[in-house]
Amino acid sequence: MLGSTHGTLTTNSRHARVAACGRPPGPAVHVHGRTAADEDVDVSGRPLHSAVPDLGRFFRPESVAVVGASDTEGRPNTGITRQLIAWAERVGARLHPVHPSRPAVFGLPCVPSVADLPEPVDLAVLLVRDPLPLMEELASAKVKFAVAFASGFAETGAEGAAAQARLSAAARRGGLRLLGPNTNLNAFEEFREDLEGPAIALITQSGHQGRPVFTLQELGIRLSHWAPTGNEADLETADFISYFASRPEVGAIAMYVEGLKDGRSFLLAADHAARAGVPVVAVKVGRTETGARTAASHTGKLTGSDAVVDAAMRQFGVIRVDGLDELQDTAALLARARPPLAEGVVVYSISGGTGAHFADLATAAGLPLPTLDAEKQAELHQWIPGELSVANPVDNGGHPVGDWRGRKIIDAILADPSVGVLICPITGPFPPMSDKLAQDLVDAAEHTDKLVCVVWGSPVGTEPAYRTTLLGSSRVATFRTFANCITAVRAYLEHHRFTAGYRSPFDDAPRTPSPSARKAQALLRPGEQLSEHAAKQLLRAYGIRVPREQLVTSAAAAVRAAGLVGYPVAMKASAPQLAHKTELGLVRLGLTSASQVRDTYRDLTDIARYEGVELDGVLVCQMVERGVEMVVGVTHDSLFGPTVTVGIGGVLVEVLRDTAVRVPPFGEDQARAMLTELRGRALLDGVRGLPPCDVDALVEVVLRVQRMALELGDDLAELDVNPLMVLPRGQGAVALDALAVCR
């Protein structure tokens, strides 16, 4: 982790910080004093901008009321009251104890009720078992914010969820913002005021899980805020992301999330942070079914499909990590390091074995390790014995670090224009070599704008080279493990790559329905599954190509249709609710004659009659030349609403499960990124002598399906285009089959 007491940025201005990244600052949208842009909504009526709550008076109130204050030793409220008094003194707030039967608490005058407060208060902290009866009283007193510590709400089940809903509604009616219930005192911790530079702002739903990040202050890493969101009856994770991303002192946001309250709000907040260039690093519980169940029992919120959550985070640049140690190290690096001048990573070590090991892990993780050119290698060999490799990783053999050559080597590596990051793994203390190496790295880092990282591998961590030299540096990022260093550096490069080219998908989201939407709405049948023929008409309304086909109700009509469509043909039974035609033998391919068509019509209708399926007819379809079978679909996620999926299709879709998902709105770049995530992506490039596929046409279909999802919204419960035959380059893509379910 970065162990420093001084920041690496030269300004505290958020605008200047973002300008240093080469991007203009994003819009700061506030709940109060709305602009016209704040009312901008998409085609489904959902907002397109993050409403940033003004939480300044929450974190820095002028006056505070503690309802249920106590100074009786041994009572829980007494310890809390004592902590709040100390916090109020630190932030310069006037504190008013409230208790119906106490004239004073800790020597402070006490009033019997909120109505008796001597002045309006910004923040009321509720140390009562049931905060609901207080909501109306707080509203009458014009209290801006309230904190409810009480538990027994949505985390306990249906009855608690109903109580929480009543609490939330009361807060809305009263016009105040509520933190909790089931929260804690983390917002009122004592933050070190002697640390400088960009800070980490912390968001947690479990207070204890934030402790490792909070203790970074002991290593010189500045923290500015801690938001313990609890059950999020009102204020939620998204509110704090938006607020923190607007704060000039915040260099990165670290968060531990068990469940998201509202998917759309989270995306808007993540978009706000991405526009501002503020990195968001998250541990999100729920990768496994067990984790998801546990999170629900703790927070009482939906966790949503983890694959969708993961995709949504990537889509908007949220960096997801697994462990709290990764959260510490990645957030610390991103908060404090300057934007990279180049993406190349060089590994430099005392030991060839150490360098090779680290380089192997770094390359496997996708870090770019460029080979240094011949001229640079020759320069390094001035100080490093010729038999040692200096191509990257650079092995100095040990002895040069003990004298003047050590600094020369480091400076020469950092001077290479292809190098943006220098990583030096020191697997264990070996004085005086390791001490001299650490000091040279710190000194070199002070004279470069490039990132210098050190992995201090000693399990002891009390060595002066680590505690004093490395952690005392404002410019060196110090880690304790190879894995955390690699994770953090990869996130650092990816974040700056992402924000440099970021364009908010909400800027291009459709505001008004297209003519296609009006055509499609007329085809929907509420509460029904459409037949294949009707589903294909839906696709055609959005300009998605389908085969030539006719729906017929007699053998003679089938023969005539085959002549018009053109042999060879495919024939399929068609009926609403008929999802798996192949398994029932209701699909026949490659029919080349009138007699085959006539016989097949009779076979299909006989099978349908036997299976109890009432057909609306039989489809006679054009046979399409072989390409790559893909699937494109729409489903509804419990948190994010409509989602779009693309993957390897055909009969193996359920076996391979090779899919990628995105949450609308998204642009062409994300549609193409979905394809790169597929394990079978090489199929589209052409394998075993087959020609490359028309990827552009596939991307266009994905974007048209997204438009359908946005415009039809909840009216379209599910869409499954499978197979979508992607033809050779320049020939397009054809939807051979489709299933659509209406709400």
N, C-alpha and C positions, 0 to 999 in steps of 0.2 A: 504494500500500500504506500501511498505517497506520504512520507513522514516529514512534514514541513510546517513551518509557522508563517510562511509568506507565500502569497499567491504567485502564479506564473503569468497572470494577466496584468496588463499595465493600466487597466481602467476598471472602475466599478460600474460603468455605464452599460446597461444591457444593450443599448443600441450600438455602442462602440464595440461590445464583445461580438455581437452578431456580424457587424461590418467586418471584423477581423476574419470571420469565416467566409467572407465574400458574398453574404446574403443580406438583404434588407430585413429589418425586424418585422415580425408579424403584427397584425392589428391587436391592440389591447382592448377587448370588448368588455364593458362592465354592466352589471345588472342595473345600476342606477345611471341615469344619463345616457339612455340608449340612443344609438344612431339608426339611420334607416337600414344599414346593413344588418343590424341585429335581428330585424324582422324577416330577413331573407329565409325562405323555406324551399325545400325541394318539391318535386312533383307529388309526393305523398303527404306534404304538409309538415314534414319534419324540419327542424332548424338546421341551418348550414354553418352556423358560427357558434363558438363556445361562449356561453355567458359566464364571465369571470366574476365571481362574488368578491365584494370588497371586504376582505377578512382582516384588514388592518386593525380594526378595533377589537377583533377577537384576540389576536396575538399581542397587541399593545394597547389594552384598554386604558381609559382615563379613570374609570371607576368600576368596581367589582362588588357584587353582592354574593355572599356565601350563605345559602339558605340551608338551615340545619347545622349551623356552625356550633362547635363545642370546644370546651377546654377541660373537660373531665378526663383525667388520665385513664388510659386503658380502653377508651372507646375509639372505634375506627374513625369517626368523624373528627376526633381531636387531632390525630396525626395529619389528616388531610387539611384541616383548617390551618394548622401550623405551617404546612408547606405552602399553602395559598397565600398566607400573610407574607412569607419570605419572598415568594414570587412577585407579589404585588409591589413590594418594596424595590425589587430589582428593575421592574419595568416602569416604575413611577406611577402606579395606580393607587387611588384611594380605595380602601377595602371596608365594606360595611357588613358585619355579621348580622344574620337574621335568625332569630329563634323566638318562639312565642313566650318563653318563660325565663329568659336570661337578660339581665340588665346590661351585662358586658361579657365579652369573650376575649381572653388574653389581653385584658385592659382596654379593648376597643368598645365603644358604645354599641349596644345591640338593639335592634328594632324588632318588634314582634312579627311583622309581615312585610312583604315586598311593597305593599301599598304605603307603608310608613317610612320608606327610604327617604333620606333628606335630599337626594338629588337623583336625576335620571342616571341609570347605569348602563354601561356598554355590555357587560357580561354578567350573567347570573350562573353560579355554580350550584347545582341542586344536589344536596346530600340527603335526599329523602328516598324512601322505598318506592313510592309511586309519584312520579313527577306530573302525571296528567292533570290532577286538580289544580296545579300551579299555573298551567298554561294561560288561562284567561287572565289571571292576576298579573303575570309577566307582560302580557300584551297590553293591558291597561296602563302599566307603568312604562310602556315604550322601551322595553328592554330589547337590545339589538340581537344579542346572542345568549344562548343557554347551553349548559353542559349537563347531561343526565348520566350519572354513573350507574344507576340502578340496572340490575339484570332481571331475568325472568320474562324476556320479551320474545322476539322471533327465534332466538336461538333455542327455545324450549319446545317449539312445535306450533300447532295451529292456533291454540288459545292465546299463546304469547304473541303470535304474529298479528292476531286481531287487535290485541292491546297496543301493539306497536303502530298499527295502522291508525288507530284512534289518536295516538300521541302525535304522529306525523301530521294528521289532518288538523289537530288543534294548533300546532306550530304554524302551519300555513295560514289558518284563519287569523292568527294573531300577528302575522307579518314578522315573526322573528325566526332566526336561523338556529337550528338545534344540532348539537354534536352529541352522538350517542343514539339510544341508550347503550348500556353494556360497554362503556368506554372506561378510560382510566386517567391518570394524572400526567401522562407523558407530555402533554402540551405545556405543562408548567414546570418542566425540568429546568435545572440551572445549566445554561449554556456558557461555555468559556467565552469571555469577551476579549481575551488577549490575542486571539488568532486572527490572521488576516487572509485576504485572498478570497476567491470564489468559494461558496459554501455548498454543502449538501443539505437539501431539505428532505425530511424523512416522513413517509406516510406508512402507517401500519394498521392492520386490523387486529393484530395480537400484539399488545405492548411488549411482552417479553421478547418477541422475535425481532424487535428493533434495537435491543440492547447492544448487539455487536457493532452496529453502525454508530450508535450513540457514543460508544467508547472509543471511536476513532479520534475523538478530541484529545485523548491521552497520547496519541501519536502525532499530534499537531494538525489534524485535519479539522477544518472548521465546519460546524453544523449551525444552521440558522433557525430551523423550525422543526417541530415534530408534531404531526397530526395523527392522533390515535382515533380512527374513524368509528370503531365499534360496529354497531348494527346498522348504521347509516339510515336512520329513520328520515333524516333530512339531508344534512351535509354529507357528501360522499367523496370517495376517492377522486372522482373527476373534478369536483370543485377545487380541491387542494392542488391537483396537477395544474389546472388553469391559473390559479392564483400564484403558485410558486414559479411557474414559467414566466410570469410577468414581473417578478421581483429582480431588481438589478444585482443583488448580492448572491443569487442562487446560480451556481455553476452546473448542478446536476440534481435530479430528483431520484431518490432511492425509495422503493416501496415494497412492502410485503402484503400481498393481496390474497385473501381466502376466497372471496366471491365478489363479483361486480354487481352493483345495484342496477345499473342500466347500461346496456351496451352502446347505445347511441351517444349518451353523454360521455362515456369513456373515449369513444373515437373522436369526438369533437375536442375533448381536452388534449388528447394525444396529438391531434392536428395542430392545436394551438401551440403546444410545446415544440413541435417540429418546425412550425413557421418561425418561432423565436430562436431556433437552434439550440434549445436546452435539452440535453439528453435525459431520458427517463429509463431507469434500470429497475427491473421488477423480478421478484420471486413471486410466482403465481402458483398457489396450491391447486391440485386437481388434475395432475397429469394422469393419475391412475384412478380407477373407480373407488378404491379405498380412500384415497386422498380427497376425492370429491365429496364422498359421504361425510367424512370427518369435518371438512370445511363447512358443509351445510349445517351440521349440528352445532358448530361453533358460532357461526355468524347468522344463520337463518336466511341466507340468500341463495338464489340459484347460482350455480357455478358455470352452467352452460357447457356445451361440448368443448373439450379442451383443444381439439384440433382447430375449431373456429376461433377460440381465444388466441391460440398461438399464431394463427394466420393474421388475425386482426392486429396483434401487436407488431408483427413484422411489417405489415402494410403501412403502419404509421410510425415506424422507427423506434418502437419501444423495445429495449434490449432485455430479453428474458434470460435469466440465469437460474440455476437450480439451488445453489447453497447460499447461506447467509455470508460465508466467507467470500464467495464470488461477488455477492452484492456489495460488500465493503470495498473490495479492491477495485472492482469495475467502476463503481460510482466515484470513488476517490480519484481515480485516474481521469475519468471523463470530466469531472468538475474542474480540474486544475491544469490539465495539459493544454498547450497551445495546439491549434489545428496543424495537421501534418504538412510539411513542405514536400514530402514525397512518400510513397507507400512502401518502398523497399525496407526490409528488416534485415539487419546484420546481427549475427550471433558472435560474440567475442568472449573468449574464455582463457583461463590459465591452462586448462586440460583439454587435449583433443577429444578424449572420451566424453567429457561434459558437453563440449560444443556439439559433437555429433549427436548425442542423445537429445539435447534440447532442439537442435535443428530438425531432427526426425519428427519430434512431436509437433513442432511449429508448422512444418510443411503439411503434415497430416491434417492439421486444423485449418489449413487454407491460408496461412500467412505467407505473403510473397517474400521469398528469400532470393534476391537476385545474385547472380555470380558477378563478383567484382571484376572489372575489366583488367586486361593485362598490365596497363599502365599503373593502375592502383595497386595491383598485386606486387609489381616491381617496387613501388614506393614502400609498401609495407615490409618487403624483404630487406630494406635497408636496416631494419631494427629487429626483424624476426629471422631466425635461422632458415636457410633456403630449403631444407628438407621438410619444413612444416607447411601445411596447407593454409593459405590465406584467401582462398576463393570465396568463402562464406559457407560454413562458419570459419572464423579467423582464430587459429590456434597460435598463441604467442609462446608456448613452450614453458612458461613460468618465469624464467629468469628476467626477461625484459621488464616485467612489472616492478621489479625492485629498484630500478634506477630511472634516470631521465627518459629512457626509451618508452616507458609505459604511457606517459602523457602524449608523446609524439604519435604513437599508434592510434590512440583514441581520437585525437584531433584529425588525423588523416582519414580515418573511417568516416567521421562526421562531416568531413569536407566533401565527400562524394555526393554529387547531385542526385544520384539514384537512391540514396539512403535517407529515410525519414525517421527510422527508429533504430537505436542501438540497444541490444539486450545483452547483459553480462551476467550469466549464472555463476554464482560463487557457492559451490556446494557445501563448503564448510570453512570455518576460520583457520587460516594458516599464516599466522603472523611471522614475519612482517609483510609477506606478499599480499595477503588479503587486505591488510590495513592500508598499505600504499595504493593498491588497486582501487579500493573504495574512495580514498581521498582524490585520486586522479579523476575518477568518474564524476565525483561531485564538482571538482574544479572545472572540468571540461563542460559539464552541463550548464554552468553559470555563463559560459561564453558561446552558447549555441541556442538557436530556436528549435532545435530538433529534440525529440523525446529520447531520454536516456532512462533505461530500466535496469534494475538490479534484482536478481533473485538471491536472497540470503538464505541458504539452505540449512543453516545450523538450527537444531531444535531448541537450543538454549535461549538465544535471543537476548542475552545480557552483554554481549561483546561490545566494547566501545565503538568498533568500526560500524556496528549495526545501530546501536542505541544513539550514539552521538553523531557520527559522521553521516550515515545515510539518512536516518530519520530527522536529522537536523537540517537537511537540505530542502530548499524550496523547489528544486528543479529536478531531482531524481525521484522516479517512481520505484518504490521498494516493495518487493513481494517476498513471501515466504515459501511459495511452491511454484514449480514449473507451470502446473495446470492453471493456476489463477492468473499468472502473468500472461500466458497465451490467451486465455479467455478475455482478459481486460484489453490487451493490445488489439486483438481482433475486433472487439466491440468499438474501440477507439477509431480504428480505420473505417469500419463500416458506418459508424455514426456520421463521421465527417463526409464520407462519400454520399450517404443518404441525404444529408441536409444540403449539401452543395447543389444537388440536382432536384431538390424537393419542390414539387408543385402540388398544392393541396387539391385532392380529388373533389373536395366540396366546391371549389371554384367552378368546376365544369359540370357539376351535377345538374340534371334537367330540372327546370323550374316549372314548366308547363307540359301537359300531356302532348304526345305526338299524334299525328293522324293514325299511326299504327295502334295506339292505345284504344282509340275509339272503335276501330275495326275489331280489335281483340275482345273488348268488353262485350260486344254483341255475340261473341262465340262462347262465352263462359256460361256454365250451367251450375248455379250455386248448389253446393253440397254434393256434386256428382263428379265421378271420374269420366273424362271424355274418352270416346273411342279413338283409336289411332288416327282415323281419317280426320276427326274433328281436331285432335291435337296438332296434326300437321297443318290444318288450316290456320291454327293459332300461330304456328311458326311462320307460315307464309305471310301472315299479316305483318310480321316484323322483318320481312325480307330475307328470311332464312330459307335456303334452297331445299326443296324436297323433290323426290322422283316424280316423273309423270305417272299418274295413277288414276283409276276410276273405281268408284264404289258401285258394285252391281248386285242384283238380287235374283239373277237367273243364270243358268249355264249358257244359254244363248247370248245373253248380254256380256258374259265373261269372255266368250270367243270374240265378239265384236270389239270389246275393250282391248283385248290382247293385240288385235290387228292395229288398233289406233296407237297403243302405247309402243308397240314394236317388240318382236321376239328377240331374245328370250325374255320371259316375264317371271315375276314372283307373284304368288297368291297367298293372301292372309285373311283369316277370319277377322271380322271387325265387329266390336261391340263395346259399349261402356263396361267398366269393371273387369275387362279382360286384359290382365296385366302380363301373364306369362303364356303367350301363345305357343312358343316353341316347345315347352314341356308337354303341352297337350296335343302336340302334333298338328297344330293349326297354322303352320307355315310351310309352304313348299317353294322351292327355288329352281331356277333354270329350266322352266317349261318352254318347249320349243315348237309345239304344234297345237292345233285346235283341239285334237282328240285328248291330248294331255290336259289342256285347260278345262275341257268339258268334264272329264273324269275327276279332276282335282276339285272342281266346284262341288260336285256331288259328295266327294270324300269329306271335304271340310264341313259341309252342312250336316252330314251324318254324324261326324264326331261331335260337333257342337250340340246337336240334338241329344246325343248320348250323354254328354257331360252336363246337360241342363243349361246350356248357354244360349240365350236368345240373341241372335245376331241381328245387326242392322244392315248386314250385307257382307260381301267378300270384296277385298281390295285386289285389283289387278294392277301390279306395279312394274315399272321399269326396273330392269336389272342394272345395277351400277357396277362399273369396273372396279376391280379390287384396289383398295388403298389401305390405309391404317384406320382401324376401327377405334373411335374415341367415344367418350361419354361427356355430355355437358348437361348440367342440371341445376335446378333451383330447389332449395329446401328452406324451412324456417327454423331459425335457432331461437331458443328460449330467451336469450339475452340480446342478440343483435338483429333479429328479424330475418329478412330474406338474405340468403347466402348463395353464392354461385360456386359450383364445383366443376372441375374438368379433370379427366383422367383417361387411362387406357380402358377402352370399352369392349363391347361385344359380350359374348357369353361368359368371359372370364372376369368381368368387372367385380363380381362379389368375391371371387377367389383371390385375385391379385390385390384388390383394394389400393391400387396405385392412383391416388387422386391428390389434387391440391384444391384449396378452398380460399375464397376471398369474400369480404363483406362489402357490398356496394355502399357508396360509389367508389369506383376505381377506374384508372385509365389504362391505355394500351400498354404502358410499361409494366403494370402489375399483371395484366393478362399474359404477357410474355414471360414474366417471372414465374407464373404458375406452371408453365410448361417446363421450365428449367428444374423445378422441384420434383418432377416425375422420374421415377426410376427407369421407366421405359422411354424416356425422351429421345434416345438414339433411334427409335423406330421412325420418328418423324424426319430424321436426317437421311434415311435410306440405309438399310443394312442388307447384307448378303446379295448385293447387286441390284437391289430395288432402288428406284429413283427417289430423291428427296420429296417430301410431301409439301402441300401448299399450306405452310404454317401461317401465312398472312390471312388466308381464308378462315383457318381455325380460330385465330385471334378475333377476327371480325364476328364470327358466330358467338364467341364468348361475350363480346361487348354487346351484341344485340340481345342475347339472353339476359345480360345484366339490365339492359334498358327495360326489358319485359318485366323483370323482377321488381324494378323500381316503380314502374308505372302501374302495374296490376296489383302490387302490394299484397295485402292479406287476401285479396280475391283469388289469387293463385297460390294454393297451398303447396303444390309440388309440381315440378316439371322434370322429366327425364328423357333426354334425347340420346337414345342408345340403340343401335350404333349411329354415330355421326361418321360417315365415311369421308376421310380426308384424302383427297386424290393427289396425284403428282403435281408438283409445283406449276402454278398457273392455271390449274383446272378446277379449283374450288373445293368445296366440301358440301356433302349432301346428307340430310337427315333421313336415314332409312326407316327409322321407327321413332315413335314418341309416345310418352304417357303424360297426361296432365290431370291434376286433381284440383277441383275448385272448392273454395270454402262456401 
